[in-house]
């Protein structure tokens, strides 16, 4: 169901993550999508969405940061990634072997105050809806979803 959900949201599979010798390795395979800015991404392990995030900069750069930060945490350096998150990543990878990465450009919107991208709101909706185990601030996103956006907001015409 979750892969179907991600595809329905307009996301494409852009890579795979795995742990090899205590290193978090991300291999990207969709050049056009990983060069997007203002995008939303999700890690799918088995049929579970385990992490949802967004990137204001190029997705390729964000994935590089993930690789570096989680790898450091797996080695005991918890400056940018919490110890509990490193443990959870290890558990996910032990169970599933890898996680596929899905992403898409955020939806552009035009309002009376101007044009902007909704990627942050879309990230919050996805976190609130799927409650990924590796998103440590899930309740804040759930509350945002309940107070602002209709649940089907991200099912509208997102660009990919």
C-alpha positions as CSV (number, residue, x, y, z in Angstrom):
1,X,0.0,0.0,0.0
2,X,2.7,2.5,0.8
3,X,4.5,2.2,-2.5
4,X,1.2,2.7,-4.2
5,X,0.6,5.8,-2.0
6,X,4.0,7.3,-2.9
7,X,3.4,6.8,-6.6
8,X,-0.1,8.2,-6.3
9,X,1.5,11.3,-4.7
10,X,3.5,11.7,-7.9
11,X,6.8,10.4,-6.4
12,X,9.3,8.5,-8.4
13,X,11.8,6.0,-7.2
14,X,15.2,7.8,-7.3
15,X,17.5,5.6,-5.4
16,X,18.2,3.0,-2.7
17,X,19.8,3.2,0.8
18,X,21.5,0.4,2.7
19,X,24.1,-0.1,5.4
20,X,27.5,-1.6,4.3
21,X,30.2,-2.1,6.9
22,X,28.6,0.5,9.2
23,X,28.3,3.0,6.4
24,X,25.0,4.4,5.3
25,X,25.2,4.2,1.5
26,X,22.8,5.9,-0.9
27,X,22.9,5.2,-4.6
28,X,20.8,7.6,-6.7
29,X,19.5,6.5,-10.1
30,X,17.2,9.3,-11.4
31,X,19.3,12.2,-12.5
32,X,16.5,14.7,-13.4
33,X,14.7,14.2,-10.1
34,X,17.8,14.3,-7.9
35,X,18.7,17.7,-9.3
36,X,15.3,19.2,-8.2
37,X,15.2,21.8,-5.4
38,X,12.2,22.3,-3.2
39,X,11.2,18.7,-3.1
40,X,9.7,16.0,-0.9
41,X,11.3,12.6,-0.4
42,X,10.5,9.3,1.4
43,X,12.4,6.2,2.4
44,X,10.4,3.1,1.9
45,X,11.6,-0.1,3.6
46,X,9.5,-3.1,2.6
47,X,6.1,-1.5,2.4
48,X,6.7,0.9,5.3
49,X,7.4,4.5,4.9
50,X,10.1,4.9,7.5
51,X,11.2,8.5,6.8
52,X,9.8,11.5,5.1
53,X,11.7,14.7,4.5
54,X,12.1,17.7,2.3
55,X,15.0,19.7,0.7
56,X,15.1,23.3,-0.2
57,X,18.4,22.7,-2.1
58,X,19.2,20.0,-4.6
59,X,17.9,16.6,-3.6
60,X,21.3,15.1,-4.5
61,X,23.0,17.3,-1.9
62,X,20.4,16.3,0.8
63,X,21.0,12.7,0.1
64,X,24.8,13.3,0.4
65,X,24.1,14.8,3.8
66,X,22.0,11.8,4.8
67,X,24.8,9.5,3.8
68,X,27.4,11.4,5.7
69,X,25.4,12.1,8.9
70,X,23.9,8.7,9.4
71,X,27.3,7.0,8.6
72,X,28.9,9.2,11.3
73,X,26.1,8.3,13.7
74,X,26.5,4.6,13.0
75,X,30.2,5.1,14.0
76,X,29.3,6.9,17.3
77,X,29.4,10.6,16.2
78,X,25.9,11.9,17.0
79,X,26.4,15.6,16.2
80,X,23.8,15.7,13.3
81,X,21.9,12.4,13.7
82,X,20.6,11.2,17.1
83,X,21.8,8.0,18.5
84,X,18.2,6.7,18.6
85,X,17.8,7.4,14.9
86,X,21.1,5.6,14.1
87,X,19.8,2.6,16.0
88,X,16.5,2.7,14.2
89,X,18.2,2.9,10.8
90,X,20.2,-0.2,11.7
91,X,17.1,-2.0,12.8
92,X,15.3,-1.1,9.6
93,X,18.2,-2.2,7.5
94,X,18.6,-5.5,9.4
95,X,15.0,-6.3,8.8
96,X,14.6,-5.1,5.2
97,X,18.1,-5.0,3.8
98,X,17.6,-1.7,2.1
99,X,15.2,1.2,1.7
100,X,14.1,2.6,-1.6
101,X,14.0,6.4,-1.9
102,X,11.1,8.2,-3.6
103,X,10.9,11.9,-4.4
104,X,9.2,14.6,-6.3
105,X,9.3,18.3,-6.8
106,X,7.0,20.2,-4.4
107,X,3.8,21.7,-5.8
108,X,4.0,25.3,-6.9
109,X,1.1,27.5,-5.8
110,X,0.1,31.0,-6.7
111,X,-1.8,33.1,-4.1
112,X,-2.6,36.7,-3.7
113,X,0.7,37.2,-1.9
114,X,2.7,35.6,-4.7
115,X,4.0,32.3,-6.1
116,X,5.8,29.7,-3.8
117,X,6.4,26.0,-3.4
118,X,4.4,23.9,-1.0
119,X,7.1,21.3,-0.4
120,X,7.2,22.0,3.4
121,X,3.5,21.7,3.8
122,X,3.5,18.5,1.7
123,X,6.2,17.1,3.9
124,X,4.1,17.8,7.0
125,X,1.0,16.2,5.5
126,X,2.9,13.0,4.6
127,X,4.5,12.8,8.0
128,X,1.1,13.4,9.7
129,X,-0.6,10.8,7.4
130,X,2.0,8.0,7.5
131,X,3.7,8.6,10.9
132,X,7.1,7.3,9.8
133,X,9.1,5.8,12.7
134,X,12.2,7.8,11.8
135,X,10.5,11.2,11.9
136,X,11.1,12.2,15.5
137,X,8.7,15.2,15.5
138,X,5.6,13.4,14.1
139,X,3.1,14.9,16.5
140,X,3.9,18.4,15.4
141,X,3.2,17.4,11.8
142,X,0.0,15.6,12.7
143,X,-1.3,18.7,14.5
144,X,-0.4,20.9,11.4
145,X,-2.3,18.5,9.2
146,X,-5.4,18.6,11.4
147,X,-5.3,22.4,11.7
148,X,-4.5,23.6,8.1
149,X,-4.4,21.5,5.0
150,X,-7.0,19.1,3.8
151,X,-5.7,15.6,3.9
152,X,-6.0,15.2,0.1
153,X,-4.0,18.4,-0.6
154,X,-0.9,16.5,-1.8
155,X,-3.0,14.3,-4.1
156,X,-3.6,17.2,-6.4
157,X,-1.4,18.1,-9.3
158,X,2.1,18.0,-7.9
159,X,4.9,18.4,-10.4
160,X,7.5,15.7,-10.7
